[in-house]
Amino acid sequence: MAKIIVPTPLRKFTSDKSSVEVSGNTVTSAILELVNQQPNIKKHLLDENEKVQPFIRIFVGDEDVSNDEMDTTPITETTVISIVPAIAGGSVNNSNN
Amino acid sequence: MEQKINKLLLAFSAETTMIMINDATEIFPDECCGFMFGREEKGVRLISEVRSVTNQKEGDKRRRFEILPLDYMLAERYADESGLDLLGIYHSHPLHPAIPSEHDRVAAQPFFSYTILSVFPEEKTIIRSWRLNDNKLFEEEQILEVISKEN
């Protein structure tokens, strides 16, 4: 089974598990199985359209996989998928940068 | 109205405080950023180690910071290998108060402590820390006295 690495801030929604094993043929199916196994993580991972939220990135190995690519990115039993929160911020609200 | 989280308190080792302040003042007027590691015991987060990381924001680093996903993954790996927990992120607000902006809030993750250092030239650096509540709003954490290494 493929493995999904859960980042520290989301582990309280996976019963403190740092990784979850999932089946599936694509990244999308793996993510949906994670949500099925650990439903509390859903609102922190997916938006209302069941797409990965803007401030969450999904990596397969070292490769950043966008929402558009998840349906077509295959996984195998040895695939490691990492959920990576985007860490950003700043002091001023009204900036276009 | 600001609200303290009484059930979750934060304490820094003296060394970690110095590292964060030095980072914030050396990188001024840009924003610094880094990871905070430690343990949570009896409702108190003890930050025993911090690791500075390069602000990779393209554009105005004086008002924005960004940490690369690879750096984040390395921080998680370091926590696993060192037996510590990745407990939060620190960054500086040059010439601004240590209060999270809306930009900070939108990007913030649950669980993490978000520690902000307010830096003004010739003034004492102010450190405050914040955490998202279940409504995705920041609430201020209470920072206990700095824990000296001897303790």
gemmi code that builds the backbone of each chain (N, CA, C; Angstrom):
import gemmi

chains = {
    "A": [
        ("MET", (0.842, -1.203, 0.000), (0.000, 0.000, 0.000), (0.874, 1.248, 0.000)),
        ("ALA", (0.378, 2.278, -0.631), (1.095, 3.556, -0.614), (0.996, 4.187, 0.775)),
        ("LYS", (1.917, 5.087, 1.040), (1.939, 5.725, 2.357), (1.758, 7.234, 2.204)),
        ("ILE", (0.903, 7.802, 3.043), (0.733, 9.255, 3.082), (1.340, 9.779, 4.380)),
        ("ILE", (2.304, 10.679, 4.248), (2.920, 11.310, 5.417), (2.045, 12.488, 5.850)),
        ("VAL", (1.631, 12.454, 7.102), (0.753, 13.499, 7.641), (1.611, 14.523, 8.389)),
        ("PRO", (1.517, 15.807, 8.057), (2.333, 16.806, 8.759), (1.860, 16.996, 10.197)),
        ("THR", (2.758, 17.450, 11.027), (2.454, 17.611, 12.453), (1.133, 18.340, 12.727)),
        ("PRO", (0.857, 19.494, 12.068), (-0.371, 20.213, 12.450), (-1.664, 19.479, 12.144)),
        ("LEU", (-1.610, 18.467, 11.298), (-2.846, 17.741, 10.967), (-2.954, 16.396, 11.689)),
        ("ARG", (-1.963, 16.071, 12.520), (-1.989, 14.741, 13.154), (-3.065, 14.592, 14.211)),
        ("LYS", (-3.509, 15.710, 14.745), (-4.581, 15.563, 15.741), (-5.884, 15.144, 15.072)),
        ("PHE", (-5.908, 15.218, 13.748), (-7.092, 14.766, 13.013), (-6.913, 13.349, 12.456)),
        ("THR", (-5.756, 12.728, 12.747), (-5.507, 11.341, 12.323), (-5.131, 10.477, 13.517)),
        ("SER", (-5.683, 10.814, 14.660), (-5.386, 10.067, 15.891), (-3.887, 10.018, 16.160)),
        ("ASP", (-3.214, 11.115, 15.888), (-1.757, 11.262, 16.105), (-0.910, 10.372, 15.209)),
        ("LYS", (-1.498, 9.819, 14.189), (-0.699, 9.015, 13.258), (0.119, 9.944, 12.363)),
        ("SER", (1.403, 9.640, 12.221), (2.256, 10.443, 11.353), (2.217, 9.961, 9.911)),
        ("SER", (1.700, 8.775, 9.704), (1.511, 8.290, 8.335), (0.322, 7.344, 8.298)),
        ("VAL", (-0.274, 7.270, 7.130), (-1.445, 6.418, 6.942), (-1.245, 5.631, 5.648)),
        ("GLU", (-1.504, 4.357, 5.692), (-1.388, 3.541, 4.485), (-2.716, 3.536, 3.739)),
        ("VAL", (-2.607, 3.708, 2.425), (-3.812, 3.793, 1.599), (-3.610, 2.971, 0.327)),
        ("SER", (-4.719, 2.554, -0.237), (-4.669, 1.917, -1.552), (-5.143, 2.944, -2.585)),
        ("GLY", (-5.151, 2.554, -3.820), (-5.603, 3.479, -4.859), (-4.633, 3.476, -6.020)),
        ("ASN", (-5.108, 3.980, -7.142), (-4.275, 4.006, -8.345), (-3.720, 5.387, -8.666)),
        ("THR", (-4.321, 6.410, -8.107), (-3.869, 7.782, -8.375), (-3.746, 8.542, -7.060)),
        ("VAL", (-3.116, 9.711, -7.144), (-2.990, 10.548, -5.946), (-4.368, 10.939, -5.434)),
        ("THR", (-5.258, 11.260, -6.339), (-6.612, 11.643, -5.918), (-7.287, 10.520, -5.137)),
        ("SER", (-7.217, 9.301, -5.646), (-7.881, 8.196, -4.950), (-7.225, 7.929, -3.599)),
        ("ALA", (-5.903, 8.137, -3.524), (-5.217, 7.947, -2.238), (-5.658, 8.990, -1.217)),
        ("ILE", (-5.758, 10.244, -1.661), (-6.191, 11.320, -0.756), (-7.626, 11.067, -0.277)),
        ("LEU", (-8.486, 10.651, -1.191), (-9.874, 10.399, -0.805), (-9.974, 9.226, 0.156)),
        ("GLU", (-9.090, 8.230, -0.016), (-9.129, 7.125, 0.948), (-8.634, 7.575, 2.322)),
        ("LEU", (-7.632, 8.448, 2.324), (-7.190, 9.003, 3.609), (-8.360, 9.690, 4.315)),
        ("VAL", (-9.094, 10.495, 3.564), (-10.244, 11.211, 4.145), (-11.307, 10.224, 4.617)),
        ("ASN", (-11.459, 9.143, 3.883), (-12.431, 8.118, 4.283), (-12.011, 7.437, 5.589)),
        ("GLN", (-10.717, 7.175, 5.712), (-10.203, 6.532, 6.934), (-10.192, 7.488, 8.123)),
        ("GLN", (-9.857, 8.769, 7.823), (-9.693, 9.768, 8.887), (-10.571, 10.981, 8.558)),
        ("PRO", (-11.886, 10.857, 8.735), (-12.784, 11.924, 8.274), (-12.556, 13.277, 8.924)),
        ("ASN", (-11.970, 13.318, 10.114), (-11.756, 14.613, 10.772), (-10.753, 15.498, 10.034)),
        ("ILE", (-9.947, 14.889, 9.185), (-8.926, 15.677, 8.479), (-9.522, 16.421, 7.283)),
        ("LYS", (-10.709, 16.017, 6.872), (-11.250, 16.494, 5.592), (-11.314, 18.018, 5.505)),
        ("LYS", (-11.880, 18.663, 6.516), (-12.086, 20.118, 6.393), (-10.770, 20.881, 6.438)),
        ("HIS", (-9.696, 20.239, 6.874), (-8.395, 20.895, 6.904), (-7.566, 20.577, 5.665)),
        ("LEU", (-8.058, 19.666, 4.865), (-7.290, 19.212, 3.704), (-7.968, 19.568, 2.384)),
        ("LEU", (-9.289, 19.443, 2.353), (-10.014, 19.636, 1.099), (-10.965, 20.823, 1.188)),
        ("ASP", (-11.226, 21.441, 0.026), (-12.217, 22.503, -0.008), (-13.597, 21.913, -0.307)),
        ("GLU", (-14.576, 22.785, -0.543), (-15.954, 22.318, -0.746), (-16.110, 21.511, -2.032)),
        ("ASN", (-15.149, 21.666, -2.952), (-15.182, 20.897, -4.206), (-14.321, 19.631, -4.139)),
        ("GLU", (-13.888, 19.310, -2.914), (-13.046, 18.144, -2.683), (-11.707, 18.239, -3.400)),
        ("LYS", (-11.251, 19.476, -3.589), (-9.899, 19.722, -4.075), (-9.021, 20.091, -2.888)),
        ("VAL", (-7.726, 19.820, -3.019), (-6.810, 20.157, -1.938), (-6.780, 21.672, -1.749)),
        ("GLN", (-6.832, 22.095, -0.502), (-6.920, 23.523, -0.185), (-5.679, 24.289, -0.655)),
        ("PRO", (-5.833, 25.609, -0.882), (-4.738, 26.406, -1.455), (-3.443, 26.398, -0.637)),
        ("PHE", (-3.555, 26.311, 0.678), (-2.343, 26.389, 1.484), (-1.812, 25.015, 1.883)),
        ("ILE", (-2.216, 24.015, 1.133), (-1.685, 22.664, 1.306), (-1.077, 22.229, -0.019)),
        ("ARG", (0.123, 21.658, 0.048), (0.763, 21.121, -1.151), (0.879, 19.615, -0.997)),
        ("ILE", (0.811, 18.929, -2.135), (0.944, 17.477, -2.147), (2.200, 17.105, -2.933)),
        ("PHE", (3.061, 16.318, -2.304), (4.283, 15.863, -2.958), (4.238, 14.345, -3.113)),
        ("VAL", (4.648, 13.880, -4.290), (4.904, 12.450, -4.484), (6.411, 12.320, -4.578)),
        ("GLY", (7.001, 11.736, -3.555), (8.454, 11.798, -3.449), (8.853, 13.251, -3.305)),
        ("ASP", (9.729, 13.734, -4.200), (10.160, 15.132, -4.158), (9.434, 15.996, -5.181)),
        ("GLU", (8.387, 15.440, -5.794), (7.711, 16.162, -6.872), (6.404, 16.781, -6.392)),
        ("ASP", (6.305, 18.079, -6.621), (5.107, 18.836, -6.256), (3.995, 18.521, -7.268)),
        ("VAL", (2.858, 18.001, -6.773), (1.769, 17.610, -7.664), (0.606, 18.578, -7.471)),
        ("SER", (0.221, 19.248, -8.534), (-0.868, 20.225, -8.441), (-2.224, 19.520, -8.440)),
        ("ASN", (-3.262, 20.287, -8.080), (-4.621, 19.723, -8.096), (-4.965, 19.155, -9.469)),
        ("ASP", (-4.528, 19.859, -10.521), (-4.855, 19.413, -11.882), (-4.180, 18.101, -12.250)),
        ("GLU", (-3.090, 17.791, -11.583), (-2.317, 16.594, -11.930), (-2.661, 15.377, -11.078)),
        ("MET", (-3.423, 15.593, -10.014), (-3.635, 14.494, -9.060), (-4.449, 13.341, -9.639)),
        ("ASP", (-5.395, 13.681, -10.492), (-6.231, 12.625, -11.081), (-5.426, 11.702, -11.993)),
        ("THR", (-4.358, 12.234, -12.549), (-3.617, 11.470, -13.557), (-2.239, 11.024, -13.084)),
        ("THR", (-1.915, 11.357, -11.835), (-0.610, 10.930, -11.312), (-0.756, 9.551, -10.662)),
        ("PRO", (-0.120, 8.540, -11.257), (-0.297, 7.185, -10.725), (0.519, 6.970, -9.457)),
        ("ILE", (0.065, 6.051, -8.650), (0.845, 5.636, -7.472), (0.967, 4.119, -7.470)),
        ("THR", (1.972, 3.648, -6.760), (2.175, 2.208, -6.612), (2.201, 1.873, -5.121)),
        ("GLU", (2.479, 0.624, -4.807), (2.508, 0.216, -3.396), (3.671, 0.841, -2.639)),
        ("THR", (4.677, 1.332, -3.372), (5.840, 1.912, -2.689), (5.832, 3.438, -2.725)),
        ("THR", (4.788, 4.023, -3.266), (4.730, 5.491, -3.369), (4.588, 6.127, -1.977)),
        ("VAL", (5.353, 7.193, -1.775), (5.217, 7.986, -0.544), (4.676, 9.356, -0.926)),
        ("ILE", (3.517, 9.667, -0.399), (2.862, 10.954, -0.652), (3.001, 11.805, 0.606)),
        ("SER", (3.461, 13.028, 0.439), (3.602, 13.928, 1.590), (2.610, 15.072, 1.497)),
        ("ILE", (1.919, 15.304, 2.587), (1.078, 16.498, 2.705), (1.943, 17.579, 3.340)),
        ("VAL", (2.097, 18.696, 2.650), (3.007, 19.741, 3.124), (2.250, 21.061, 3.253)),
        ("PRO", (2.098, 21.568, 4.468), (1.438, 22.868, 4.604), (2.324, 23.979, 4.069)),
        ("ALA", (1.739, 24.895, 3.333), (2.487, 26.061, 2.865), (2.649, 27.010, 4.046)),
        ("ILE", (3.882, 27.382, 4.332), (4.153, 28.256, 5.467), (4.516, 29.638, 4.932)),
        ("ALA", (3.641, 30.591, 5.192), (3.844, 31.945, 4.675), (3.078, 32.917, 5.550)),
        ("GLY", (3.385, 34.190, 5.367), (2.675, 35.218, 6.123), (3.357, 36.543, 5.922)),
        ("GLY", (3.056, 37.459, 6.803), (3.670, 38.762, 6.674), (2.983, 39.789, 7.532)),
        ("SER", (3.612, 40.962, 7.624), (3.167, 41.940, 8.610), (2.016, 42.806, 8.152)),
        ("VAL", (1.834, 42.939, 6.847), (0.859, 43.905, 6.344), (-0.202, 43.190, 5.523)),
        ("ASN", (-1.439, 43.618, 5.715), (-2.531, 42.957, 4.997), (-2.619, 43.387, 3.548)),
        ("ASN", (-2.457, 44.685, 3.302), (-2.737, 45.211, 1.969), (-1.483, 45.242, 1.113)),
        ("SER", (-1.027, 44.062, 0.721), (0.133, 43.976, -0.147), (-0.184, 43.080, -1.319)),
        ("ASN", (0.279, 43.475, -2.477), (0.077, 42.635, -3.658), (1.229, 41.676, -3.870)),
        ("ASN", (2.264, 41.776, -3.017), (3.419, 40.913, -3.202), (3.220, 39.547, -2.585)),
    ],
    "B": [
        ("MET", (-11.550, 41.433, 20.614), (-10.897, 41.402, 21.919), (-9.914, 40.229, 21.980)),
        ("GLU", (-8.727, 40.514, 22.473), (-7.743, 39.442, 22.575), (-8.120, 38.484, 23.691)),
        ("GLN", (-7.807, 37.230, 23.489), (-8.192, 36.215, 24.450), (-7.019, 35.272, 24.698)),
        ("LYS", (-6.698, 35.021, 25.925), (-5.593, 34.123, 26.241), (-6.078, 32.674, 26.206)),
        ("ILE", (-5.225, 31.791, 25.686), (-5.507, 30.369, 25.787), (-4.887, 29.889, 27.090)),
        ("ASN", (-5.716, 29.602, 28.052), (-5.178, 29.236, 29.355), (-4.739, 27.791, 29.429)),
        ("LYS", (-5.291, 26.964, 28.556), (-4.971, 25.553, 28.633), (-3.665, 25.205, 27.931)),
        ("LEU", (-3.149, 26.145, 27.173), (-1.920, 25.852, 26.446), (-0.970, 27.016, 26.596)),
        ("LEU", (0.099, 26.758, 27.306), (1.070, 27.801, 27.604), (2.366, 27.518, 26.859)),
        ("LEU", (3.159, 28.552, 26.721), (4.369, 28.456, 25.925), (5.541, 28.958, 26.754)),
        ("ALA", (6.644, 28.238, 26.690), (7.858, 28.686, 27.370), (9.048, 28.464, 26.447)),
        ("PHE", (9.945, 29.423, 26.429), (11.141, 29.335, 25.584), (12.379, 29.155, 26.463)),
        ("SER", (13.326, 28.371, 25.979), (14.629, 28.389, 26.634), (15.271, 29.731, 26.326)),
        ("ALA", (16.176, 30.169, 27.211), (16.838, 31.463, 26.989), (17.581, 31.455, 25.665)),
        ("GLU", (18.164, 30.323, 25.330), (18.938, 30.235, 24.094), (18.046, 30.433, 22.862)),
        ("THR", (16.885, 29.818, 22.878), (16.013, 29.944, 21.704), (15.535, 31.384, 21.538)),
        ("THR", (15.275, 32.038, 22.655), (14.841, 33.436, 22.576), (15.939, 34.292, 21.944)),
        ("MET", (17.170, 34.060, 22.377), (18.283, 34.846, 21.835), (18.465, 34.580, 20.341)),
        ("ILE", (18.325, 33.326, 19.937), (18.494, 32.994, 18.511), (17.428, 33.716, 17.677)),
        ("MET", (16.189, 33.694, 18.147), (15.116, 34.354, 17.389), (15.328, 35.865, 17.317)),
        ("ILE", (15.709, 36.476, 18.451), (15.928, 37.926, 18.469), (17.106, 38.298, 17.563)),
        ("ASN", (18.192, 37.526, 17.653), (19.344, 37.806, 16.788), (18.968, 37.656, 15.316)),
        ("ASP", (18.193, 36.631, 15.011), (17.762, 36.409, 13.631), (16.944, 37.608, 13.139)),
        ("ALA", (16.009, 38.028, 13.964), (15.115, 39.129, 13.569), (15.877, 40.443, 13.388)),
        ("THR", (16.859, 40.705, 14.265), (17.586, 41.974, 14.184), (18.636, 41.951, 13.072)),
        ("GLU", (19.235, 40.795, 12.842), (20.256, 40.713, 11.777), (19.625, 40.842, 10.393)),
        ("ILE", (18.433, 40.287, 10.236), (17.794, 40.294, 8.918), (16.975, 41.567, 8.688)),
        ("PHE", (16.690, 42.302, 9.770), (15.984, 43.580, 9.642), (16.619, 44.411, 8.533)),
        ("PRO", (15.867, 45.066, 7.639), (14.420, 45.297, 7.701), (13.576, 44.208, 7.026)),
        ("ASP", (14.212, 43.095, 6.615), (13.413, 41.996, 6.064), (12.806, 41.166, 7.195)),
        ("GLU", (11.855, 40.338, 6.835), (11.256, 39.430, 7.814), (12.097, 38.156, 7.891)),
        ("CYS", (12.363, 37.712, 9.112), (13.030, 36.429, 9.306), (11.959, 35.356, 9.541)),
        ("CYS", (12.379, 34.095, 9.495), (11.442, 33.019, 9.787), (12.207, 31.771, 10.198)),
        ("GLY", (11.517, 30.869, 10.893), (12.170, 29.648, 11.332), (11.197, 28.707, 12.014)),
        ("PHE", (11.721, 27.549, 12.356), (10.913, 26.492, 12.980), (11.191, 26.418, 14.482)),
        ("MET", (10.193, 26.000, 15.222), (10.338, 25.856, 16.675), (10.065, 24.393, 17.049)),
        ("PHE", (10.991, 23.823, 17.826), (10.886, 22.425, 18.221), (10.869, 22.317, 19.748)),
        ("GLY", (10.267, 21.262, 20.231), (10.278, 21.039, 21.673), (9.324, 19.932, 22.049)),
        ("ARG", (8.805, 20.029, 23.262), (7.869, 19.033, 23.755), (6.709, 19.751, 24.428)),
        ("GLU", (5.586, 19.071, 24.444), (4.444, 19.604, 25.180), (4.202, 18.706, 26.376)),
        ("GLU", (4.278, 19.283, 27.567), (4.110, 18.506, 28.790), (3.136, 19.211, 29.717)),
        ("LYS", (2.137, 18.480, 30.126), (1.137, 19.012, 31.069), (0.566, 20.345, 30.593)),
        ("GLY", (0.292, 20.414, 29.306), (-0.343, 21.609, 28.776), (0.590, 22.770, 28.509)),
        ("VAL", (1.884, 22.565, 28.708), (2.854, 23.634, 28.447), (3.770, 23.206, 27.311)),
        ("ARG", (3.869, 24.064, 26.318), (4.819, 23.815, 25.231), (6.172, 24.409, 25.611)),
        ("LEU", (7.156, 23.540, 25.659), (8.508, 23.978, 25.983), (9.322, 24.011, 24.696)),
        ("ILE", (9.649, 25.201, 24.235), (10.437, 25.338, 23.005), (11.914, 25.249, 23.402)),
        ("SER", (12.546, 24.161, 22.998), (13.937, 23.940, 23.394), (14.912, 24.167, 22.259)),
        ("GLU", (14.404, 24.278, 21.039), (15.294, 24.467, 19.903), (14.556, 25.231, 18.812)),
        ("VAL", (15.241, 26.152, 18.202), (14.690, 26.829, 17.024), (15.724, 26.752, 15.910)),
        ("ARG", (15.234, 26.701, 14.698), (16.132, 26.645, 13.537), (15.682, 27.687, 12.522)),
        ("SER", (16.569, 28.624, 12.276), (16.293, 29.665, 11.287), (16.283, 29.063, 9.890)),
        ("VAL", (15.451, 29.610, 9.033), (15.404, 29.160, 7.648), (15.306, 30.406, 6.760)),
        ("THR", (15.794, 30.291, 5.554), (15.809, 31.441, 4.647), (14.396, 31.829, 4.222)),
        ("ASN", (14.119, 33.115, 4.311), (12.860, 33.646, 3.791), (12.929, 33.623, 2.268)),
        ("GLN", (12.155, 32.755, 1.646), (12.230, 32.558, 0.199), (11.173, 33.341, -0.566)),
        ("LYS", (10.508, 34.262, 0.112), (9.481, 35.032, -0.571), (10.067, 35.844, -1.721)),
        ("GLU", (9.485, 35.709, -2.895), (9.888, 36.547, -4.019), (9.096, 37.846, -3.920)),
        ("GLY", (9.800, 38.943, -3.960), (9.107, 40.222, -3.810), (9.556, 40.906, -2.535)),
        ("ASP", (8.619, 41.513, -1.835), (8.949, 42.345, -0.696), (9.135, 41.515, 0.574)),
        ("LYS", (10.368, 41.185, 0.885), (10.663, 40.422, 2.102), (10.503, 41.268, 3.361)),
        ("ARG", (10.299, 42.569, 3.191), (10.089, 43.410, 4.373), (8.687, 43.245, 4.931)),
        ("ARG", (7.798, 42.714, 4.111), (6.400, 42.597, 4.544), (5.850, 41.181, 4.397)),
        ("ARG", (6.662, 40.274, 3.872), (6.188, 38.919, 3.616), (7.294, 37.906, 3.908)),
        ("PHE", (6.886, 36.703, 4.315), (7.848, 35.607, 4.381), (7.207, 34.364, 3.796)),
        ("GLU", (8.066, 33.476, 3.332), (7.604, 32.201, 2.801), (8.688, 31.161, 3.025)),
        ("ILE", (8.283, 29.985, 3.439), (9.213, 28.875, 3.651), (8.963, 27.829, 2.572)),
        ("LEU", (10.027, 27.371, 1.937), (9.881, 26.394, 0.858), (9.377, 25.056, 1.386)),
        ("PRO", (8.574, 24.353, 0.589), (8.104, 23.026, 1.015), (9.239, 22.075, 1.374)),
        ("LEU", (10.335, 22.132, 0.615), (11.463, 21.246, 0.927), (12.011, 21.550, 2.314)),
        ("ASP", (12.137, 22.832, 2.662), (12.611, 23.189, 4.002), (11.637, 22.687, 5.062)),
        ("TYR", (10.343, 22.759, 4.758), (9.359, 22.250, 5.711), (9.525, 20.743, 5.915)),
        ("MET", (9.704, 20.021, 4.810), (9.855, 18.563, 4.927), (11.119, 18.201, 5.712)),
        ("LEU", (12.178, 18.979, 5.514), (13.416, 18.741, 6.270), (13.190, 18.996, 7.763)),
        ("ALA", (12.377, 19.998, 8.081), (12.087, 20.294, 9.490), (11.304, 19.151, 10.140)),
        ("GLU", (10.340, 18.608, 9.419), (9.586, 17.463, 9.948), (10.531, 16.273, 10.166)),
        ("ARG", (11.428, 16.070, 9.208), (12.380, 14.957, 9.325), (13.302, 15.172, 10.520)),
        ("TYR", (13.748, 16.424, 10.705), (14.625, 16.717, 11.835), (13.908, 16.430, 13.159)),
        ("ALA", (12.640, 16.797, 13.234), (11.879, 16.544, 14.460), (11.812, 15.042, 14.747)),
        ("ASP", (11.535, 14.259, 13.715), (11.466, 12.804, 13.897), (12.799, 12.252, 14.382)),
        ("GLU", (13.876, 12.718, 13.771), (15.203, 12.173, 14.094), (15.690, 12.617, 15.464)),
        ("SER", (15.275, 13.797, 15.897), (15.785, 14.330, 17.163), (14.879, 14.012, 18.344)),
        ("GLY", (13.742, 13.401, 18.068), (12.829, 13.067, 19.156), (12.064, 14.255, 19.688)),
        ("LEU", (12.052, 15.348, 18.940), (11.298, 16.533, 19.345), (10.043, 16.649, 18.493)),
        ("ASP", (9.162, 17.532, 18.902), (7.972, 17.818, 18.098), (8.158, 19.157, 17.392)),
        ("LEU", (7.693, 19.219, 16.163), (7.647, 20.507, 15.460), (6.416, 21.243, 15.981)),
        ("LEU", (6.643, 22.273, 16.769), (5.535, 22.905, 17.490), (5.079, 24.229, 16.885)),
        ("GLY", (5.871, 24.774, 15.980), (5.400, 26.041, 15.412), (6.426, 26.735, 14.552)),
        ("ILE", (6.060, 27.946, 14.205), (6.827, 28.783, 13.287), (7.039, 30.143, 13.948)),
        ("TYR", (8.231, 30.692, 13.804), (8.402, 32.088, 14.223), (8.727, 32.940, 13.007)),
        ("HIS", (8.303, 34.190, 13.058), (8.729, 35.142, 12.039), (8.694, 36.537, 12.641)),
        ("SER", (9.329, 37.477, 11.958), (9.390, 38.838, 12.490), (8.479, 39.771, 11.716)),
        ("HIS", (8.069, 40.824, 12.419), (7.319, 41.926, 11.812), (8.161, 43.190, 11.968)),
        ("PRO", (9.038, 43.469, 10.996), (9.840, 44.698, 11.110), (8.962, 45.940, 11.055)),
        ("LEU", (9.142, 46.801, 12.027), (8.420, 48.084, 12.103), (6.908, 47.903, 12.231)),
        ("HIS", (6.490, 46.751, 12.668), (5.071, 46.484, 12.890), (4.904, 45.711, 14.208)),
        ("PRO", (3.726, 45.799, 14.802), (3.509, 45.104, 16.078), (3.483, 43.586, 15.906)),
        ("ALA", (3.660, 42.885, 16.999), (3.703, 41.413, 16.987), (2.292, 40.835, 17.011)),
        ("ILE", (1.504, 41.296, 16.093), (0.102, 40.879, 15.975), (-0.086, 40.274, 14.593)),
        ("PRO", (-0.698, 39.103, 14.498), (-0.826, 38.476, 13.178), (-1.711, 39.286, 12.243)),
        ("SER", (-1.291, 39.341, 10.990), (-2.089, 40.012, 9.966), (-3.118, 39.026, 9.416)),
        ("GLU", (-4.022, 39.531, 8.626), (-4.973, 38.638, 7.959), (-4.233, 37.665, 7.042)),
        ("HIS", (-3.161, 38.141, 6.457), (-2.347, 37.262, 5.606), (-1.764, 36.114, 6.433)),
        ("ASP", (-1.326, 36.424, 7.650), (-0.835, 35.372, 8.548), (-1.946, 34.370, 8.848)),
        ("ARG", (-3.136, 34.891, 9.116), (-4.238, 34.019, 9.545), (-4.677, 33.079, 8.428)),
        ("VAL", (-4.816, 33.605, 7.238), (-5.309, 32.785, 6.126), (-4.381, 31.607, 5.848)),
        ("ALA", (-3.081, 31.855, 5.980), (-2.110, 30.799, 5.664), (-1.836, 29.878, 6.841)),
        ("ALA", (-2.345, 30.210, 8.024), (-1.959, 29.469, 9.226), (-2.587, 28.078, 9.285)),
        ("GLN", (-1.863, 27.187, 9.920), (-2.307, 25.814, 10.123), (-2.792, 25.628, 11.559)),
        ("PRO", (-3.675, 24.665, 11.771), (-4.066, 24.376, 13.150), (-2.875, 23.836, 13.938)),
        ("PHE", (-2.991, 23.808, 15.235), (-2.020, 23.199, 16.149), (-0.758, 24.043, 16.350)),
        ("PHE", (-0.209, 24.584, 15.277), (1.069, 25.279, 15.397), (0.955, 26.539, 16.252)),
        ("SER", (2.037, 26.814, 16.986), (2.211, 28.122, 17.611), (2.868, 29.039, 16.593)),
        ("TYR", (2.307, 30.222, 16.437), (2.878, 31.217, 15.528), (3.437, 32.353, 16.376)),
        ("THR", (4.741, 32.347, 16.512), (5.407, 33.342, 17.346), (5.901, 34.491, 16.463)),
        ("ILE", (5.580, 35.709, 16.878), (5.922, 36.892, 16.083), (6.815, 37.818, 16.911)),
        ("LEU", (7.876, 38.292, 16.284), (8.783, 39.234, 16.928), (8.612, 40.604, 16.266)),
        ("SER", (8.268, 41.571, 17.064), (8.136, 42.942, 16.565), (9.477, 43.644, 16.742)),
        ("VAL", (10.022, 44.146, 15.624), (11.370, 44.725, 15.668), (11.327, 46.187, 15.235)),
        ("PHE", (11.760, 47.052, 16.144), (11.955, 48.467, 15.831), (13.389, 48.823, 16.233)),
        ("PRO", (14.089, 49.622, 15.412), (15.466, 49.988, 15.764), (15.521, 50.661, 17.128)),
        ("GLU", (16.535, 50.301, 17.871), (16.806, 50.918, 19.185), (15.715, 50.622, 20.207)),
        ("GLU", (14.867, 49.679, 19.930), (13.835, 49.339, 20.914), (13.914, 47.847, 21.248)),
        ("LYS", (13.408, 47.506, 22.417), (13.403, 46.101, 22.826), (12.456, 45.303, 21.915)),
        ("THR", (12.916, 44.143, 21.476), (12.091, 43.295, 20.618), (10.938, 42.694, 21.424)),
        ("ILE", (9.746, 42.822, 20.900), (8.558, 42.294, 21.560), (8.219, 40.928, 20.954)),
        ("ILE", (7.993, 39.944, 21.809), (7.654, 38.592, 21.344), (6.259, 38.243, 21.847)),
        ("ARG", (5.381, 37.889, 20.903), (4.052, 37.388, 21.273), (3.772, 36.143, 20.435)),
        ("SER", (2.853, 35.320, 20.881), (2.610, 34.061, 20.173), (1.116, 33.791, 20.055)),
        ("TRP", (0.744, 33.163, 18.969), (-0.664, 33.019, 18.610), (-0.938, 31.629, 18.093)),
        ("ARG", (-2.187, 31.235, 18.190), (-2.576, 29.905, 17.722), (-4.017, 29.965, 17.223)),
        ("LEU", (-4.288, 29.220, 16.164), (-5.651, 29.195, 15.637), (-6.584, 28.445, 16.572)),
        ("ASN", (-7.789, 28.961, 16.718), (-8.812, 28.193, 17.422), (-9.647, 27.413, 16.399)),
        ("ASP", (-10.668, 26.744, 16.851), (-11.463, 25.903, 15.953), (-12.226, 26.700, 14.899)),
        ("ASN", (-12.365, 28.008, 15.133), (-13.035, 28.877, 14.161), (-12.045, 29.542, 13.211)),
        ("LYS", (-10.813, 29.046, 13.216), (-9.733, 29.586, 12.373), (-9.463, 31.061, 12.656)),
        ("LEU", (-9.584, 31.407, 13.927), (-9.215, 32.746, 14.378), (-8.041, 32.622, 15.337)),
        ("PHE", (-7.152, 33.606, 15.304), (-6.004, 33.553, 16.208), (-6.411, 33.933, 17.620)),
        ("GLU", (-5.886, 33.166, 18.557), (-5.979, 33.540, 19.964), (-4.556, 33.591, 20.504)),
        ("GLU", (-4.332, 34.496, 21.428), (-2.973, 34.662, 21.926), (-2.636, 33.601, 22.950)),
        ("GLU", (-1.447, 33.058, 22.819), (-0.947, 32.121, 23.817), (-0.229, 32.917, 24.906)),
        ("GLN", (-0.206, 32.358, 26.069), (0.495, 33.018, 27.163), (1.928, 32.516, 27.211)),
        ("ILE", (2.852, 33.443, 27.109), (4.269, 33.061, 27.177), (4.725, 33.147, 28.623)),
        ("LEU", (5.172, 32.011, 29.133), (5.669, 31.974, 30.500), (7.068, 32.580, 30.543)),
        ("GLU", (7.597, 32.732, 31.727), (8.948, 33.268, 31.846), (9.910, 32.388, 31.070)),
        ("VAL", (10.894, 33.033, 30.502), (11.919, 32.295, 29.762), (12.596, 31.306, 30.697)),
        ("ILE", (12.707, 30.060, 30.232), (13.334, 29.027, 31.050), (14.832, 29.055, 30.810)),
        ("SER", (15.607, 29.256, 31.878), (17.059, 29.295, 31.702), (17.585, 27.882, 31.506)),
        ("LYS", (18.752, 27.773, 30.906), (19.332, 26.465, 30.612), (19.574, 25.665, 31.895)),
        ("GLU", (19.911, 26.384, 32.983), (20.224, 25.703, 34.245), (19.012, 25.002, 34.813)),
        ("ASN", (17.812, 25.476, 34.420), (16.606, 24.846, 34.938), (16.258, 23.619, 34.154)),
    ],
}
model = gemmi.Model(1)
for chain_id, residues in chains.items():
    chain = gemmi.Chain(chain_id)
    for i, (resn, *xyz) in enumerate(residues, 1):
        res = gemmi.Residue()
        res.name, res.seqid = resn, gemmi.SeqId(i, " ")
        for name, pos in zip(("N", "CA", "C"), xyz):
            atom = gemmi.Atom()
            atom.name, atom.element = name, gemmi.Element(name[0])
            atom.pos, atom.b_iso = gemmi.Position(*pos), 0.0
            res.add_atom(atom)
        chain.add_residue(res)
    model.add_chain(chain)
structure = gemmi.Structure()
structure.add_model(model)
structure.setup_entities()
